Amino acid sequence: MKRIVLVRPSGPRNVGMILRAAANFGPCEVFLVAPERPSLLVHPDFEQMSHGVERARERCTIVATLEDALAEATHSIGFSARSRDRRHRVDWRAARETLVERANNPGERIALVFGNEVTGFVKEEAAQCAELVHIATT
């Protein structure tokens, strides 16, 4: 089972798009960690972007902490535009094959973790991920 974890999401459009993508690409849970807006899942932009996803709001699990979102995960991968240190300076494309293998293993419960749309991860959040992969962006 795969789980997408959005940490402190602020954009209802982003959450709606992620939910729609998760619904289209097989069984995948969506967890929201401490959303910045309590109304995120009732916002018209969320409804517009998650259009066609049955029971969209119910498919999102809201938790207070990243630790709660990762509680049942066997492995977690944090995606970041920033490289934090040499150990974590792995380009996501180089890690992709291994991630796909783990995600397709029925014994694994993989969490793909994304930070806030504007600020990304804080240091403590990044530290909770088993590995970090770097996404090169401008």
N, C-alpha and C positions, 0 to 999 in steps of 0.2 A: 504494500500500500504506500502511496505517495501522499505527502502532506505539504501544502504550500503555506508558509507562515509569513504574514505581513506584520512587521513590527512598527507600532505607532502610525498606522496609515492615516493620512489626512485627506486624501482625495477620493470622493465617492465614485468618480469615473474610473480611477485606477482599480479600485476594489471590484467594481462591476466587470471590468475587462478581464481581470485575473480569474474571477469566478466563471465567467463565460468560457475562457480558454480551458480551465480545469474541467468543466463539464463536457467539453468537446473532445478532450484527449484522454478519456478513460477514467477509471476510478481514482479520485483524488480528493482529499480533504482540504478545506480552506480554514485556516485559523487566523484570527485577527488579535494581535496583542495590544491592549490598551489603545484603542483607536482615539485619535485626537478629537473627533466629533462624536458625541453620543448618537447623533441623528444620521450617521453615515449610511446605514442600511435602509433608511426611509427617504433618503434624498432622491429627487427626480433623476439626477444624473446617474445614480447607482441603478435605478430601475431601467433607465434607457440603455446603459451599457451591458446590463445582465439580461437584456431582453431575450426571451426564449428559454431561459434556464428555469425549469420547474422548481417552485418553492425556493427561490434564490436566497431570501433572507435566512431561511432555516438551514441552508447548506453552509452557512458561515458560523463558526464557533468562536465566540469572543472570550478571551481569557485575560487575566490581569498581568501576567508576567510571561516572559519568554521561557522561563523554566517550566511553567505550566504547559506551554505549547509543545515543548520538547520532551515532556515526561514519558511518553510511550515510544519515542523514536529510538531506533537502533543506531542511526547515524544522522548527522545534521551537516548541511553545507550552507554556509553563508555566502551570498553573492554581494560583492561590493565593487564600487567604482574606484575605491581607494585601496592601495596596497598598504597593509599595516606593518609588516615586518618581512624579513627574508623567508621565513618558514611558510608564510601565507602568500607569497608572491607567485601564485600559480594562476596562469591564464586559464579562464574557464574552458577554452577550446581544447587545451592540453588535458584537462581533467574530464572532459565530456565522455569519453569511452568508458572509463571506470565508473562514472556516475550512472550511465545507462545500464551497465551490468548490475550494479547494486540495486538500482530502481526496479529492475526486472526480476530480481531474486525474491521469490514469495516469502522467504524468511526474514527479509529486511523491511523495516518501516522507515523510509527515508523522508527527512524534512528538508525542504528547500526554503531557505530563510532569506527574506529581503527586508532591508531597513526602510526607514521613512523615505518618502519620495524626494524630499528636499535635503535632509540632513544625513541620511544614511544611518549606519549603526553608530552607537556610542561604543566606547572601548569595552565596557562591561558586557554589552550584547554580543559583540564580535567574539569575545572570549568564551561564550557559552556554546559556540558552534564548534563541532569536531574539526572542521576544516573551513577555510575561507578560500574562495576563488575570486580572482580579480576580473572585473569586466572593464575593458578599456572603453572609455567614453570621452567625449570632448565637453 
